[in-house]
C-alpha cells in the first residue's frame, strides 16, 4: 500500500510539473520531436504527453532498477534490430 501511495504522490507532482512546463520548454520540445503525422490537437497533446511522462517518472521513482533494466533491454533490442536490418539490406543489394 505504501508503494502505491508513493507512486500516486509522485504521479501527481510530475503531472503538475509537466503541465506547468508545457508552455515553456516541454511543449516546444514535443513540437520539434514529434513528426507532423503524430501531432494532433495541441490541448490533447499536452495532456497525453504529460500523463505519459508522469507515469514513466512515477514508475522510475518507485522501481528504478526495473526501469533501468527495461531501458537497457530495449536499447539492446533496438541495436540488434538495427544491425540485422543493415545486414539484410547489404545482402539484398549484393544479389
DSSP file (Angstrom, degrees, kcal/mol; ACC not computed):
  #  RESIDUE AA STRUCTURE BP1 BP2  ACC     N-H-->O    O-->H-N    N-H-->O    O-->H-N    TCO  KAPPA ALPHA  PHI   PSI    X-CA   Y-CA   Z-CA
    1    1 A X     >        0   0    0      0, 0.0     4,-2.1     0, 0.0     5,-0.2   0.000 360.0 360.0 360.0 -36.6    0.0    0.0    0.0
    2    2 A X  H  >  +     0   0    0      1,-0.2     4,-2.5     2,-0.2     5,-0.2   0.898 360.0  52.5 -64.2 -40.3    2.9    2.4    0.8
    3    3 A X  H  > S+     0   0    0      1,-0.2     4,-2.5     2,-0.2    -1,-0.2   0.894 108.8  51.2 -62.7 -39.3    4.4    1.9   -2.7
    4    4 A X  H  > S+     0   0    0      2,-0.2     4,-2.5     1,-0.2    -1,-0.2   0.906 110.3  48.3 -64.3 -42.1    1.0    2.7   -4.2
    5    5 A X  H  X S+     0   0    0     -4,-2.1     4,-2.4     2,-0.2    -2,-0.2   0.916 112.3  48.7 -65.2 -43.0    0.7    5.9   -2.2
    6    6 A X  H  X S+     0   0    0     -4,-2.5     4,-2.6     1,-0.2    -2,-0.2   0.913 111.6  50.3 -62.3 -41.9    4.3    7.0   -3.1
    7    7 A X  H  X S+     0   0    0     -4,-2.5     4,-2.7     2,-0.2    -2,-0.2   0.913 110.8  49.0 -63.1 -43.0    3.5    6.3   -6.8
    8    8 A X  H  X S+     0   0    0     -4,-2.5     4,-2.5     2,-0.2    -2,-0.2   0.905 112.7  47.2 -64.2 -42.0    0.3    8.4   -6.6
    9    9 A X  H  X S+     0   0    0     -4,-2.4     4,-2.4     2,-0.2     5,-0.2   0.931 114.2  46.9 -65.5 -44.9    2.1   11.3   -5.0
   10   10 A X  H  X S+     0   0    0     -4,-2.6     4,-2.7    -5,-0.2     5,-0.2   0.903 112.3  51.2 -63.2 -40.4    5.0   11.1   -7.5
   11   11 A X  H  X S+     0   0    0     -4,-2.7     4,-2.7    -5,-0.2     5,-0.2   0.933 111.1  47.5 -61.1 -46.9    2.5   10.9  -10.4
   12   12 A X  H  X S+     0   0    0     -4,-2.5     4,-2.2     2,-0.2    -2,-0.2   0.914 114.3  46.1 -63.1 -43.4    0.5   13.9   -9.2
   13   13 A X  H  X S+     0   0    0     -4,-2.4     4,-2.5     2,-0.2    -1,-0.2   0.931 115.1  46.1 -66.0 -45.5    3.7   16.0   -8.7
   14   14 A X  H  X S+     0   0    0     -4,-2.7     4,-2.5    -5,-0.2    -2,-0.2   0.878 112.2  51.1 -67.2 -36.8    5.2   15.0  -12.0
   15   15 A X  H  X S+     0   0    0     -4,-2.7     4,-2.5    -5,-0.2     5,-0.2   0.924 111.1  48.6 -64.3 -43.6    1.9   15.6  -13.8
   16   16 A X  H  X S+     0   0    0     -4,-2.2     4,-2.1    -5,-0.2    -2,-0.2   0.926 113.5  46.5 -60.3 -45.8    1.6   19.1  -12.3
   17   17 A X  H  X S+     0   0    0     -4,-2.5     4,-2.1     2,-0.2    -2,-0.2   0.887 112.6  49.8 -66.6 -38.5    5.2   19.9  -13.2
   18   18 A X  H  X S+     0   0    0     -4,-2.5     4,-0.6     2,-0.2    -2,-0.2   0.913 112.4  46.9 -67.4 -42.1    4.8   18.6  -16.8
   19   19 A X  H  < S+     0   0    0     -4,-2.5     3,-0.5     1,-0.2     4,-0.4   0.872 113.5  49.1 -66.7 -35.7    1.6   20.6  -17.3
   20   20 A X  H  < S+     0   0    0     -4,-2.1     3,-0.4    -5,-0.2     4,-0.2   0.861 112.6  47.4 -70.4 -35.2    3.2   23.7  -15.9
   21   21 A X  H ><>S+     0   0    0     -4,-2.1     5,-1.5     1,-0.2     6,-0.7   0.500  87.6  90.5 -84.5  -3.7    6.3   23.3  -18.1
   22   22 A X  I 3<>S+     0   0    0     -4,-0.6     5,-1.1    -3,-0.5     6,-0.2   0.901  85.4  49.6 -61.9 -41.6    4.2   22.7  -21.3
   23   23 A X  I 3 5S+     0   0    0     -3,-0.4    -1,-0.3    -4,-0.4    -2,-0.1   0.732 118.8  42.1 -69.7 -20.7    4.1   26.4  -22.2
   24   24 A X  I <>5S-     0   0    0     -3,-0.6     4,-0.8    -4,-0.2    -2,-0.1   0.651 130.2 -28.0 -91.9-111.8    7.8   26.7  -21.7
   25   25 A X  I  >5S+     0   0    0      2,-0.2     4,-2.3     1,-0.2     5,-0.2   0.822 124.9  62.4 -83.8 -33.4   10.3   24.1  -22.9
   26   26 A X  I  ><S+     0   0    0     -5,-1.5     4,-2.3     1,-0.2    -4,-0.2   0.911 103.8  48.3 -65.3 -43.2    8.3   20.9  -22.8
   27   27 A X  H  ><S+     0   0    0     -5,-1.1     4,-2.2    -6,-0.7    -1,-0.2   0.907 113.4  47.7 -63.6 -41.9    5.8   22.0  -25.4
   28   28 A X  H  X S+     0   0    0     -4,-0.8     4,-2.0    -6,-0.2    -1,-0.2   0.880 110.6  52.3 -65.8 -37.9    8.5   23.2  -27.8
   29   29 A X  H  X S+     0   0    0     -4,-2.3     4,-2.2     2,-0.2    -2,-0.2   0.918 111.1  46.3 -64.2 -43.7   10.5   20.0  -27.3
   30   30 A X  H  X S+     0   0    0     -4,-2.3     4,-2.8     2,-0.2    -2,-0.2   0.890 109.8  54.8 -66.6 -39.1    7.5   17.9  -28.2
   31   31 A X  H  < S+     0   0    0     -4,-2.2    -1,-0.2     1,-0.2    -2,-0.2   0.899 114.6  40.2 -60.3 -41.1    6.7   20.0  -31.2
   32   32 A X  H  < S+     0   0    0     -4,-2.0    -1,-0.2    -5,-0.1    -2,-0.2   0.844 119.4  45.9 -75.2 -33.8   10.2   19.5  -32.5
   33   33 A X  H  < S+     0   0    0     -4,-2.2     2,-0.3    -5,-0.2    -2,-0.2   0.885  98.1  73.2 -82.2 -40.8   10.4   15.8  -31.6
   34   34 A X  S  < S-     0   0    0     -4,-2.8     5,-0.1    -5,-0.2     2,-0.0  -0.562  83.3-121.7 -78.5 135.8    7.0   14.5  -32.8
   35   35 A X    >>  -     0   0    0     -2,-0.3     3,-1.1     1,-0.1     4,-0.9  -0.332  28.5-108.0 -67.4 159.6    6.5   14.1  -36.6
   36   36 A X  T 34 S+     0   0    0      1,-0.3     3,-0.4     2,-0.2    -1,-0.1   0.809 117.6  60.9 -61.0 -30.8    3.6   16.1  -38.1
   37   37 A X  T 34 S+     0   0    0      1,-0.2    -1,-0.3     3,-0.0    -3,-0.0   0.788 106.5  45.7 -68.8 -26.6    1.6   12.8  -38.6
   38   38 A X  T <4 S+     0   0    0     -3,-1.1     2,-0.2     2,-0.1    -1,-0.2   0.596  91.9  97.6 -92.2 -12.5    1.6   12.1  -34.8
   39   39 A X     <  +     0   0    0     -4,-0.9     2,-0.1    -3,-0.4     3,-0.1  -0.558  46.7 162.0 -78.3 141.0    0.7   15.6  -33.8
   40   40 A X        -     0   0    0      1,-0.3     2,-0.3    -2,-0.2    -1,-0.1  -0.190  53.1 -14.5-125.5-140.1   -3.0   16.2  -33.0
   41   41 A X     >  -     0   0    0      1,-0.1     4,-2.9    -2,-0.1    -1,-0.3  -0.535  62.2-132.2 -67.2 130.7   -4.8   18.9  -31.2
   42   42 A X  H  > S+     0   0    0     -2,-0.3     4,-2.0     1,-0.2    -1,-0.1   0.849 106.5  51.8 -57.6 -34.5   -2.4   20.9  -29.0
   43   43 A X  H  > S+     0   0    0      2,-0.2     4,-1.6     1,-0.2    -1,-0.2   0.895 112.3  45.7 -68.6 -38.1   -4.6   20.6  -26.0
   44   44 A X  H  > S+     0   0    0     -3,-0.3     4,-2.8     2,-0.2     5,-0.2   0.903 111.2  52.6 -70.8 -40.4   -4.8   16.8  -26.4
   45   45 A X  H  X S+     0   0    0     -4,-2.9     4,-2.5     1,-0.2     5,-0.4   0.901 105.9  55.9 -59.1 -40.7   -1.1   16.5  -27.0
   46   46 A X  H  X S+     0   0    0     -4,-2.0     4,-1.8    -5,-0.2    -1,-0.2   0.932 113.2  39.1 -58.7 -47.6   -0.5   18.5  -23.8
   47   47 A X  H  X S+     0   0    0     -4,-1.6     4,-2.5     2,-0.2     5,-0.2   0.910 116.4  49.7 -71.9 -42.4   -2.5   16.0  -21.7
   48   48 A X  H  X S+     0   0    0     -4,-2.8     4,-2.2     2,-0.2    -2,-0.2   0.939 115.6  41.5 -64.2 -47.3   -1.3   12.8  -23.4
   49   49 A X  H  X S+     0   0    0     -4,-2.5     4,-2.6    -5,-0.2     5,-0.2   0.903 115.3  51.0 -68.3 -40.7    2.4   13.7  -23.2
   50   50 A X  H  X S+     0   0    0     -4,-1.8     4,-2.2    -5,-0.4    -2,-0.2   0.913 112.2  45.8 -64.6 -42.4    2.1   15.0  -19.7
   51   51 A X  H  X S+     0   0    0     -4,-2.5     4,-2.5     2,-0.2    -1,-0.2   0.914 113.1  50.5 -66.6 -41.8    0.3   11.9  -18.4
   52   52 A X  H  X S+     0   0    0     -4,-2.2     4,-2.4    -5,-0.2    -2,-0.2   0.929 112.6  46.0 -62.2 -45.0    2.8    9.6  -20.2
   53   53 A X  H  X S+     0   0    0     -4,-2.6     4,-2.7     1,-0.2    -1,-0.2   0.879 112.2  51.5 -65.2 -37.2    5.8   11.4  -18.7
   54   54 A X  H  X S+     0   0    0     -4,-2.2     4,-2.6    -5,-0.2     5,-0.2   0.897 110.3  48.7 -67.1 -39.2    4.2   11.4  -15.2
   55   55 A X  H  X S+     0   0    0     -4,-2.5     4,-2.3     2,-0.2     5,-0.2   0.941 114.6  44.8 -64.5 -47.3    3.5    7.6  -15.4
   56   56 A X  H  X S+     0   0    0     -4,-2.4     4,-2.2     1,-0.2    -2,-0.2   0.919 115.4  47.7 -63.3 -42.9    7.1    6.9  -16.6
   57   57 A X  H  X S+     0   0    0     -4,-2.7     4,-1.9     2,-0.2    -2,-0.2   0.909 112.2  48.0 -65.4 -42.8    8.6    9.2  -14.0
   58   58 A X  H  X S+     0   0    0     -4,-2.6     4,-2.1     1,-0.2    -1,-0.2   0.901 113.0  48.5 -66.2 -40.0    6.5    7.8  -11.1
   59   59 A X  H  X S+     0   0    0     -4,-2.3     4,-3.0    -5,-0.2    -1,-0.2   0.885 110.0  52.4 -66.4 -37.2    7.3    4.3  -12.0
   60   60 A X  H  < S+     0   0    0     -4,-2.2    -1,-0.2    -5,-0.2    -2,-0.2   0.860 109.9  49.1 -65.9 -34.8   11.0    5.2  -12.3
   61   61 A X  H  < S+     0   0    0     -4,-1.9     3,-0.4     2,-0.1    -2,-0.2   0.899 118.0  39.2 -69.9 -40.2   10.9    6.7   -8.8
   62   62 A X  H  < S+     0   0    0     -4,-2.1     2,-0.3     1,-0.2    -2,-0.2   0.911 134.1  18.3 -78.6 -43.2    9.1    3.6   -7.3
   63   63 A X     X  +     0   0    0     -4,-3.0     4,-1.8    -5,-0.2    -1,-0.2  -0.632  68.9 160.1-129.3  73.4   11.0    0.9   -9.2
   64   64 A X  H  > S+     0   0    0     -3,-0.4     4,-2.5    -2,-0.3     5,-0.2   0.868  74.3  52.3 -67.9 -36.4   14.3    2.4  -10.6
   65   65 A X  H  > S+     0   0    0      2,-0.2     4,-2.6     1,-0.2     5,-0.2   0.924 110.0  48.5 -67.1 -43.1   16.1   -0.9  -11.1
   66   66 A X  H  > S+     0   0    0      1,-0.2     4,-2.2     2,-0.2    -1,-0.2   0.906 113.1  48.3 -61.8 -41.5   13.3   -2.4  -13.1
   67   67 A X  H  X S+     0   0    0     -4,-1.8     4,-2.6     2,-0.2    -2,-0.2   0.914 111.8  48.9 -66.8 -42.1   13.0    0.7  -15.3
   68   68 A X  H  X S+     0   0    0     -4,-2.5     4,-2.5     2,-0.2    -2,-0.2   0.920 112.1  48.2 -63.8 -43.3   16.8    0.8  -15.9
   69   69 A X  H  X S+     0   0    0     -4,-2.6     4,-2.4     2,-0.2    -1,-0.2   0.886 111.9  50.3 -64.7 -37.5   16.9   -2.9  -16.8
   70   70 A X  H  X S+     0   0    0     -4,-2.2     4,-2.6    -5,-0.2    -2,-0.2   0.917 111.1  48.6 -65.1 -43.2   13.9   -2.4  -19.1
   71   71 A X  H  X S+     0   0    0     -4,-2.6     4,-2.3     2,-0.2    -2,-0.2   0.891 112.1  48.8 -64.7 -39.0   15.6    0.6  -20.8
   72   72 A X  H  X S+     0   0    0     -4,-2.5     4,-2.3     2,-0.2    -2,-0.2   0.920 111.9  49.2 -65.7 -42.9   18.8   -1.4  -21.2
   73   73 A X  H  X S+     0   0    0     -4,-2.4     4,-2.4     2,-0.2    -2,-0.2   0.916 111.9  48.4 -62.4 -43.7   16.9   -4.3  -22.7
   74   74 A X  H  X S+     0   0    0     -4,-2.6     4,-2.4     2,-0.2    -1,-0.2   0.899 110.7  51.3 -63.1 -40.6   15.1   -2.1  -25.1
   75   75 A X  H  X S+     0   0    0     -4,-2.3     4,-2.4     2,-0.2    -2,-0.2   0.909 110.7  48.7 -63.9 -41.1   18.3   -0.4  -26.2
   76   76 A X  H  X S+     0   0    0     -4,-2.3     4,-2.7     2,-0.2     5,-0.2   0.913 111.2  49.9 -64.3 -42.1   19.9   -3.8  -26.8
   77   77 A X  H  X S+     0   0    0     -4,-2.4     4,-2.6     2,-0.2    -2,-0.2   0.902 111.8  47.9 -63.8 -41.2   16.9   -4.9  -28.9
   78   78 A X  H  X S+     0   0    0     -4,-2.4     4,-2.4     2,-0.2    -1,-0.2   0.913 112.5  49.6 -64.7 -42.1   17.0   -1.7  -30.9
   79   79 A X  H  X S+     0   0    0     -4,-2.4     4,-2.3     2,-0.2    -2,-0.2   0.929 113.2  45.3 -63.4 -45.7   20.7   -2.1  -31.5
   80   80 A X  H  X S+     0   0    0     -4,-2.7     4,-2.7     1,-0.2     5,-0.2   0.915 113.4  50.7 -64.9 -42.3   20.4   -5.8  -32.6
   81   81 A X  H  X S+     0   0    0     -4,-2.6     4,-2.3    -5,-0.2    -1,-0.2   0.892 110.4  49.3 -61.5 -40.0   17.4   -4.9  -34.8
   82   82 A X  H  X S+     0   0    0     -4,-2.4     4,-2.3     2,-0.2    -1,-0.2   0.914 111.7  48.6 -65.6 -43.0   19.4   -2.1  -36.4
   83   83 A X  H  X S+     0   0    0     -4,-2.3     4,-2.4     1,-0.2    -2,-0.2   0.918 112.5  48.3 -62.8 -43.8   22.4   -4.3  -37.1
   84   84 A X  H  X S+     0   0    0     -4,-2.7     4,-2.6     2,-0.2    -2,-0.2   0.889 110.9  50.8 -64.9 -39.0   20.2   -7.1  -38.5
   85   85 A X  H  X S+     0   0    0     -4,-2.3     4,-2.3     2,-0.2    -1,-0.2   0.915 111.4  47.6 -65.5 -42.5   18.4   -4.6  -40.8
   86   86 A X  H  X S+     0   0    0     -4,-2.3     4,-2.1     2,-0.2    -2,-0.2   0.909 113.0  49.0 -63.8 -41.9   21.7   -3.2  -42.1
   87   87 A X  H  X S+     0   0    0     -4,-2.4     4,-2.4     2,-0.2    -2,-0.2   0.920 111.6  48.9 -62.6 -44.2   23.0   -6.7  -42.7
   88   88 A X  H  X S+     0   0    0     -4,-2.6     4,-2.3     1,-0.2    -2,-0.2   0.883 110.7  50.4 -64.9 -39.2   19.8   -7.7  -44.5
   89   89 A X  H  X S+     0   0    0     -4,-2.3     4,-1.7     2,-0.2    -1,-0.2   0.891 110.1  50.0 -67.5 -37.2   20.0   -4.6  -46.7
   90   90 A X  H  X S+     0   0    0     -4,-2.1     4,-1.4     1,-0.2    -2,-0.2   0.922 112.1  47.9 -64.9 -43.0   23.6   -5.3  -47.6
   91   91 A X  H  X S+     0   0    0     -4,-2.4     4,-1.1     1,-0.2    -2,-0.2   0.882 110.2  52.5 -64.3 -37.8   22.7   -8.9  -48.5
   92   92 A X  H  < S+     0   0    0     -4,-2.3    -1,-0.2     1,-0.2    -2,-0.2   0.842 108.6  50.1 -68.6 -32.9   19.8   -7.7  -50.6
   93   93 A X  H  < S+     0   0    0     -4,-1.7    -1,-0.2     1,-0.2    -2,-0.2   0.787 105.9  56.8 -76.4 -26.9   21.9   -5.3  -52.6
   94   94 A X  H  <        0   0    0     -4,-1.4    -1,-0.2     1,-0.2    -2,-0.2   0.812 360.0 360.0 -73.8 -29.5   24.6   -7.9  -53.3
   95   95 A X     <        0   0    0     -4,-1.1    -1,-0.2    -3,-0.1    -2,-0.2   0.422 360.0 360.0-106.9 360.0   22.1  -10.3  -55.0
